[in-house]
Amino acid sequence: MATSIFDEKEYQPTDNDLEQALKSSIAVWDLLFDYLRYHYGNLETEWKFYSKKAGWTLRITDSTGKNILFLSPNDNHFLVTVNMSEAVKEKVLQADISEENKAILKNAKVCITAPLLTTIKDKKDLEDIKTVLSIRDNYIKEK
């Protein structure tokens, strides 16, 4: 099965498809967007079909085109991928995030960046994402 519930390359998901797939998790999806708009301003979104294994993923960038994160819808939940440098990864592993997400990050296959791919089902799951984005953004500002 693909990472996303939307795995047909020929059919880009619509807003209606998204609502039907996410069910009650659409409220959490919307909360995440509220947070992102507050912290990053205008957002650009683009549905991308990276591969049959990944399915359709929503790429979210800031107004300069810098990737913020990637969202993969599923049945009543969604996956969030946040890419970060090795230095940011080490800071995140010291942060107050769930042990589950620390384990995911420790075991992540690193190419150029380390990805955190985690499941979001409800509002409490968003806190780790907010922490990771804050650490990554602060690190970039300090450089």
NORGI-V570337 format. One record per backbone hydrogen bond with DSSP energy under -1.0 kcal/mol. CO is the residue of the C=O (numbers start at 0). NH is the residue of the N-H. If there is no record, write none. Layout:
BEGIN
CO:NH + CO:NH
END
This chain:
BEGIN
4:6 + 5:55 + 7:10 + 13:17 + 14:18 + 15:19 + 16:20 + 17:21 + 18:22 + 20:75 + 21:24 + 22:25 + 23:26 + 24:28 + 25:29 + 26:30 + 27:31 + 28:32 + 29:33 + 30:34 + 31:35 + 32:36 + 33:37 + 34:38 + 35:39 + 36:40 + 43:60 + 45:58 + 47:56 + 50:54 + 52:2 + 53:3 + 56:47 + 57:70 + 58:45 + 59:67 + 59:68 + 60:43 + 61:64 + 65:61 + 68:59 + 69:80 + 70:57 + 71:78 + 72:4 + 76:73 + 77:119 + 78:71 + 79:117 + 80:69 + 81:115 + 83:113 + 84:88 + 85:89 + 86:90 + 87:91 + 88:92 + 91:94 + 94:96 + 97:101 + 98:102 + 99:103 + 100:104 + 101:105 + 102:106 + 112:110 + 113:83 + 115:81 + 117:79 + 119:77 + 121:124 + 122:125 + 125:129 + 126:130 + 127:131 + 128:132 + 129:133 + 130:134 + 131:135 + 132:136 + 133:137 + 134:138 + 135:139 + 136:140 + 137:141 + 138:142
END
